[in-house]
Amino acid sequence: MNEQDLFYLLALQRIEGVGDIMAKKLLTHCGNAEAVFKAKKSQLAAIDGVGTNLLKNLSDTSVFEKATKEMAFINENNIKVSFFLDEEYPDRLKHCIDGPLLLFSSGNINLKNRKIISIVGTRQITAYGIEFCRKFIEDLAPLDPIIVSGFAYGVDIVAHQLAMEYKLQTVAVVAHGLNQIYPKIHKKYVAKVEENGGFMTEFWSTANPDKENFVKRNRIVAGMSEATIVIESADRGGSLITANIANDYNRDVFAVPGRVTDKYSQGCNNLIKTQKANVLTSAADLIYILNWDIQKERQPVQKQLFVTLEDDEQKVYDYLLKSGKELMDIIALQCNFPIYRISGLLLNMELKGVVRPLPGKLFEAI
């Protein structure tokens, strides 16, 4: 995308009544943003959804001055801009009808051929949530996923911090322009995030973190990710909005269960109860349900000469040595373990180099 194309796209965004869906419709009919402004009114009027008011607004020349100012900010601050048809635009987000026309980003974001998951939840994260998040990201680290969140208090910032701790790329999707950071107390994390990841937004530098922007931001978090994980949530909150959007986009949603008496487990428990989310008790649950192929994601693990196995792991290992290749469900049945338990055991055993997964969800002892 050259500067002229960007200029007219920015101007198009400033036209009152032109949202992401209408902008894409206009571009489809006219070819590019410049052509939209130069098209005859009769041509534009023939487009479904274009009425008298929008026709009048499309002749508003003040949008060009606004676009010029935003272009200056973009160039002066080395902001990267992705058009929704560009290769670097998040691939899954391209398939969302209301995905942003443009995305602005800073840092070193690389979304090519990567597994992307979003982690969301309450701003009042508990020790239980922190402990689960740490173990979850630690166990996922060998698969090198990208961790997406919203850079807010609580679950968001914990997820970003743990991603950085385990050397994973992390992307913070913010609800304002890239000329500021909200909340301000998180400014100390900016440089570290941008080393391996960065910040992403659909909002211009003139946009403040207004309440309605956070709801819009949530669709990016859900839309660009393969799965959305809710760590903790009360019975209402932004993370539940994100989970609902993810469901609408036909993405997988996972929720961490908690005690029925815990305030910040009510949202997760309700998602599970209403079958809007899969139960998440470990990283192995996500790997199993998403059918991630561990063998393709990293170099084969060489069996160590001296491996210490837990009693349950030894039971599974002895069974596989005797039976040979076997399905996870059959292993669980024969070893008398619930499926969520066996998936965690097999993941740990693979990391120790004593079992390996095979196509068709088979496993064998090494």
C-alpha positions as CSV (number, residue, x, y, z in Angstrom):
1,M,0.0,0.0,0.0
2,N,1.6,3.3,-1.1
3,E,1.1,6.7,0.6
4,Q,-1.5,7.9,-1.8
5,D,-3.7,4.8,-1.2
6,L,-3.3,5.2,2.5
7,F,-4.2,8.9,2.4
8,Y,-7.5,8.2,0.6
9,L,-8.3,5.2,2.9
10,L,-7.8,7.4,5.9
11,A,-10.0,10.1,4.4
12,L,-12.7,7.5,3.7
13,Q,-12.6,6.5,7.4
14,R,-13.4,10.0,8.4
15,I,-16.6,10.2,6.3
16,E,-19.5,10.2,8.7
17,G,-21.6,7.1,8.1
18,V,-18.8,5.0,6.7
19,G,-17.9,2.1,9.0
20,D,-15.8,-0.9,8.2
21,I,-18.5,-2.8,6.4
22,M,-19.7,0.1,4.3
23,A,-16.1,1.1,3.5
24,K,-15.4,-2.4,2.2
25,K,-18.6,-2.3,0.1
26,L,-17.6,1.0,-1.5
27,L,-14.1,-0.3,-2.2
28,T,-15.5,-3.4,-3.8
29,H,-17.7,-1.4,-6.2
30,C,-15.2,1.4,-7.0
31,G,-11.9,-0.4,-6.9
32,N,-10.0,1.8,-4.5
33,A,-10.5,4.7,-2.0
34,E,-9.5,7.4,-4.4
35,A,-12.1,6.2,-6.9
36,V,-14.8,6.4,-4.2
37,F,-14.2,10.1,-3.9
38,K,-14.1,10.6,-7.6
39,A,-17.1,8.5,-8.5
40,K,-20.3,10.1,-9.8
41,K,-23.2,10.3,-7.4
42,S,-25.3,8.2,-9.6
43,Q,-22.7,5.4,-9.4
44,L,-22.5,5.6,-5.7
45,A,-26.3,5.8,-5.3
46,A,-26.6,2.5,-7.0
47,I,-24.7,0.8,-4.2
48,D,-26.9,-1.0,-1.6
49,G,-26.9,1.0,1.6
50,V,-25.8,4.3,0.2
51,G,-28.5,6.9,0.9
52,T,-28.9,10.6,0.5
53,N,-27.0,11.5,3.7
54,L,-24.0,9.3,2.9
55,L,-23.9,10.8,-0.7
56,K,-23.7,14.3,0.9
57,N,-21.1,13.2,3.4
58,L,-18.9,11.8,0.6
59,S,-18.4,15.3,-0.7
60,D,-17.0,16.6,2.6
61,T,-13.5,17.8,1.8
62,S,-12.5,18.4,5.4
63,V,-11.6,14.8,5.7
64,F,-8.5,15.3,3.6
65,E,-7.0,17.7,6.1
66,K,-7.7,15.2,8.9
67,A,-6.1,12.4,6.8
68,T,-3.0,14.6,6.2
69,K,-2.5,15.1,10.0
70,E,-2.8,11.4,10.7
71,M,-0.4,10.6,7.9
72,A,2.1,13.0,9.5
73,F,1.7,11.1,12.9
74,I,2.1,7.8,11.2
75,N,5.3,8.8,9.4
76,E,6.9,10.6,12.3
77,N,6.3,7.7,14.7
78,N,7.2,4.8,12.3
79,I,3.7,3.3,12.7
80,K,3.0,0.3,10.5
81,V,-0.4,0.3,8.7
82,S,-2.1,-2.8,7.4
83,F,-5.0,-2.7,4.9
84,F,-7.4,-5.6,5.3
85,L,-6.3,-7.1,2.0
86,D,-2.6,-6.8,2.8
87,E,-0.6,-10.0,3.4
88,E,0.6,-8.8,6.9
89,Y,-3.0,-8.2,8.0
90,P,-4.1,-10.9,10.6
91,D,-5.3,-13.8,8.4
92,R,-8.2,-14.9,10.5
93,L,-9.4,-11.3,11.0
94,K,-9.7,-11.0,7.2
95,H,-12.6,-13.4,7.3
96,C,-14.6,-11.3,9.9
97,I,-17.1,-9.1,8.0
98,D,-16.7,-6.3,10.5
99,G,-12.9,-6.6,10.8
100,P,-11.1,-3.1,10.7
101,L,-10.4,-1.5,7.4
102,L,-7.0,-0.5,8.7
103,L,-4.8,-1.7,11.6
104,F,-2.0,0.4,13.1
105,S,0.8,-1.2,14.9
106,S,4.2,-0.6,16.5
107,G,7.0,-2.9,17.6
108,N,8.1,-6.2,15.9
109,I,4.9,-8.1,15.2
110,N,5.2,-11.1,13.0
111,L,2.0,-13.1,12.5
112,K,3.2,-15.4,9.7
113,N,2.5,-19.1,10.0
114,R,2.0,-18.9,13.8
115,K,-0.5,-20.2,16.3
116,I,-2.3,-17.3,17.8
117,I,-4.4,-17.4,21.0
118,S,-6.0,-14.7,23.1
119,I,-6.1,-14.7,26.9
120,V,-8.7,-12.5,28.6
121,G,-10.3,-12.2,31.9
122,T,-11.1,-10.0,35.0
123,R,-9.2,-7.0,36.0
124,Q,-9.3,-8.4,39.5
125,I,-7.2,-11.5,38.9
126,T,-6.7,-13.8,41.9
127,A,-3.8,-15.9,43.0
128,Y,-5.7,-18.9,41.5
129,G,-5.9,-17.1,38.1
130,I,-2.2,-16.1,38.2
131,E,-1.1,-19.6,39.1
132,F,-3.2,-21.2,36.3
133,C,-2.0,-18.6,33.7
134,R,1.6,-19.3,34.6
135,K,1.4,-23.0,34.3
136,F,-0.7,-22.8,31.1
137,I,1.7,-20.5,29.3
138,E,4.7,-22.5,30.6
139,D,3.3,-25.7,29.1
140,L,2.4,-24.0,25.8
141,A,5.8,-22.4,25.4
142,P,7.4,-25.3,23.4
143,L,4.8,-24.7,20.7
144,D,5.8,-21.0,20.4
145,P,2.3,-19.5,20.2
146,I,1.6,-15.8,20.0
147,I,-0.3,-14.5,23.1
148,V,-2.8,-11.8,22.4
149,S,-4.5,-9.7,25.1
150,G,-5.7,-6.1,25.8
151,F,-2.9,-4.7,28.0
152,A,-5.5,-3.9,30.8
153,Y,-5.2,-4.6,34.5
154,G,-5.5,-8.1,35.8
155,V,-5.5,-11.1,33.5
156,D,-4.4,-9.1,30.4
157,I,-1.1,-7.7,31.8
158,V,-0.3,-11.0,33.6
159,A,-0.7,-12.9,30.2
160,H,1.6,-10.3,28.5
161,Q,4.2,-10.6,31.3
162,L,4.3,-14.4,31.3
163,A,4.5,-14.5,27.5
164,M,7.6,-12.3,27.7
165,E,9.0,-14.3,30.6
166,Y,8.8,-17.5,28.5
167,K,10.2,-15.7,25.3
168,L,6.9,-15.8,23.4
169,Q,5.7,-13.1,21.1
170,T,2.9,-11.1,22.6
171,V,0.5,-8.6,21.0
172,A,-1.4,-5.9,22.9
173,V,-4.6,-4.8,21.2
174,V,-5.4,-1.4,22.6
175,A,-8.6,0.7,22.6
176,H,-7.0,4.0,21.7
177,G,-4.4,5.6,19.4
178,L,-0.8,4.6,19.5
179,N,0.2,8.1,20.8
180,Q,-0.7,7.0,24.4
181,I,-0.8,4.1,26.8
182,Y,-3.7,3.1,28.9
183,P,-3.5,2.4,31.8
184,K,-0.5,4.8,32.3
185,I,1.0,2.5,34.9
186,H,1.7,-0.1,32.3
187,K,3.9,2.2,30.3
188,K,6.9,0.5,31.9
189,Y,6.2,-2.6,29.9
190,V,6.0,-1.0,26.5
191,A,9.7,-1.4,25.4
192,K,9.8,-5.0,26.5
193,V,6.5,-5.8,24.6
194,E,7.8,-4.2,21.4
195,E,11.1,-6.3,21.5
196,N,9.2,-9.4,20.6
197,G,5.7,-8.4,19.6
198,G,4.0,-5.0,19.9
199,F,0.9,-2.9,20.0
200,M,-2.1,-3.0,17.6
201,T,-5.1,-0.8,17.2
202,E,-7.8,0.3,14.7
203,F,-8.0,3.8,16.3
204,W,-6.3,7.0,15.1
205,S,-4.0,9.0,17.3
206,T,-6.9,11.3,18.1
207,A,-8.9,8.5,19.8
208,N,-8.9,8.3,23.6
209,P,-9.7,5.1,25.6
210,D,-13.4,5.7,25.7
211,K,-15.7,3.0,27.0
212,E,-17.2,2.1,23.6
213,N,-13.7,1.6,22.2
214,F,-13.0,-1.3,24.5
215,V,-16.0,-3.2,23.1
216,K,-14.8,-2.6,19.5
217,R,-11.3,-3.6,20.5
218,N,-12.6,-7.0,21.8
219,R,-13.6,-8.1,18.3
220,I,-10.0,-7.7,17.1
221,V,-8.7,-9.8,20.1
222,A,-11.3,-12.5,19.3
223,G,-11.1,-12.3,15.5
224,M,-7.4,-12.6,15.0
225,S,-7.0,-15.6,17.3
226,E,-7.5,-19.3,16.8
227,A,-9.0,-19.6,20.3
228,T,-10.0,-17.3,23.1
229,I,-9.2,-18.4,26.7
230,V,-11.1,-16.8,29.6
231,I,-9.0,-17.3,32.8
232,E,-11.3,-15.7,35.4
233,S,-14.5,-13.6,35.0
234,A,-17.4,-12.4,37.1
235,D,-20.9,-13.0,35.8
236,R,-20.5,-9.8,33.7
237,G,-17.5,-8.2,32.1
238,G,-15.6,-7.4,28.9
239,S,-14.0,-10.8,28.7
240,L,-17.5,-12.4,28.4
241,I,-18.1,-10.0,25.5
242,T,-14.9,-11.2,23.8
243,A,-15.9,-14.8,24.4
244,N,-19.3,-14.2,22.8
245,I,-17.7,-12.5,19.8
246,A,-15.3,-15.4,19.4
247,N,-18.3,-17.8,19.3
248,D,-20.0,-15.6,16.7
249,Y,-16.8,-15.9,14.6
250,N,-16.9,-19.7,15.0
251,R,-13.7,-19.6,17.1
252,D,-13.0,-22.0,19.9
253,V,-13.5,-20.6,23.4
254,F,-12.0,-22.1,26.6
255,A,-12.9,-21.2,30.2
256,V,-11.1,-22.1,33.4
257,P,-13.5,-23.6,35.9
258,G,-13.6,-22.5,39.5
259,R,-15.5,-23.0,42.7
260,V,-19.2,-22.0,42.5
261,T,-18.8,-19.7,45.4
262,D,-15.9,-17.7,43.8
263,K,-17.0,-14.4,42.3
264,Y,-14.4,-14.4,39.6
265,S,-15.2,-17.9,38.5
266,Q,-19.0,-17.3,37.9
267,G,-18.5,-16.1,34.3
268,C,-16.3,-19.0,33.4
269,N,-18.6,-21.6,35.0
270,N,-21.6,-20.1,33.2
271,L,-19.7,-20.2,29.8
272,I,-19.0,-23.9,30.4
273,K,-22.6,-24.6,31.7
274,T,-24.2,-23.1,28.7
275,Q,-21.8,-24.9,26.4
276,K,-20.3,-21.6,25.1
277,A,-16.8,-22.7,26.1
278,N,-14.7,-25.8,26.5
279,V,-13.4,-26.7,29.9
280,L,-9.8,-25.7,30.3
281,T,-7.8,-27.5,33.0
282,S,-4.4,-27.5,31.4
283,A,-2.6,-26.6,28.2
284,A,-3.1,-30.2,27.1
285,D,-6.9,-29.6,26.8
286,L,-6.3,-26.8,24.3
287,I,-3.7,-28.8,22.3
288,Y,-6.1,-31.7,22.1
289,I,-9.2,-29.8,21.1
290,L,-7.4,-27.6,18.6
291,N,-5.6,-30.7,17.2
292,W,-2.2,-29.0,17.3
293,D,0.5,-31.3,16.0
294,I,3.3,-31.0,18.4
295,Q,5.7,-33.0,16.2
296,K,5.4,-30.4,13.4
297,E,5.9,-27.4,15.8
298,R,9.3,-28.2,17.3
299,Q,12.3,-30.5,16.9
300,P,11.7,-34.1,18.0
301,V,12.5,-34.6,21.7
302,Q,15.3,-37.1,22.3
303,K,14.7,-39.5,25.1
304,Q,16.9,-38.8,28.0
305,L,19.1,-41.6,29.5
306,F,17.6,-41.2,32.9
307,V,14.0,-40.1,33.1
308,T,12.0,-39.8,36.3
309,L,8.4,-40.6,35.8
310,E,5.5,-39.9,38.2
311,D,3.5,-43.0,39.2
312,D,0.6,-42.1,36.8
313,E,3.1,-41.4,33.9
314,Q,4.8,-44.8,34.6
315,K,1.4,-46.5,34.4
316,V,0.7,-45.0,31.0
317,Y,4.2,-45.7,29.8
318,D,4.1,-49.4,30.8
319,Y,0.7,-49.7,29.0
320,L,2.0,-48.2,25.8
321,L,5.1,-50.4,25.9
322,K,2.8,-53.4,26.1
323,S,0.1,-52.4,23.6
324,G,2.1,-50.3,21.1
325,K,0.3,-47.5,19.2
326,E,-2.9,-46.5,20.9
327,L,-5.6,-43.8,20.8
328,M,-5.7,-41.3,23.6
329,D,-9.3,-42.2,24.5
330,I,-8.3,-45.9,24.7
331,I,-5.3,-45.1,26.8
332,A,-7.5,-43.2,29.2
333,L,-10.0,-46.1,29.4
334,Q,-7.4,-48.8,29.9
335,C,-5.4,-46.8,32.4
336,N,-8.6,-45.7,34.2
337,F,-7.9,-41.9,33.9
338,P,-10.4,-39.2,32.8
339,I,-9.6,-37.7,29.4
340,Y,-8.5,-34.3,30.7
341,R,-6.0,-36.1,33.0
342,I,-4.6,-38.4,30.3
343,S,-4.1,-35.4,27.9
344,G,-1.9,-33.6,30.5
345,L,0.1,-36.8,31.3
346,L,0.8,-37.5,27.6
347,L,2.0,-33.9,27.0
348,N,4.3,-34.0,30.0
349,M,5.6,-37.4,28.9
350,E,6.3,-36.2,25.4
351,L,8.2,-33.2,26.8
352,K,10.3,-35.8,28.7
353,G,10.9,-37.7,25.5
354,V,9.3,-41.0,26.5
355,V,6.2,-40.9,24.2
356,R,5.5,-39.4,20.8
357,P,2.2,-38.4,19.1
358,L,1.3,-39.9,15.8
359,P,-1.3,-39.0,13.1
360,G,-4.9,-39.7,14.1
361,K,-4.3,-38.8,17.7
362,L,-2.3,-42.0,18.3
363,F,0.5,-42.3,20.8
364,E,3.4,-44.7,21.3
365,A,6.2,-45.2,23.8
366,I,9.7,-44.4,22.7
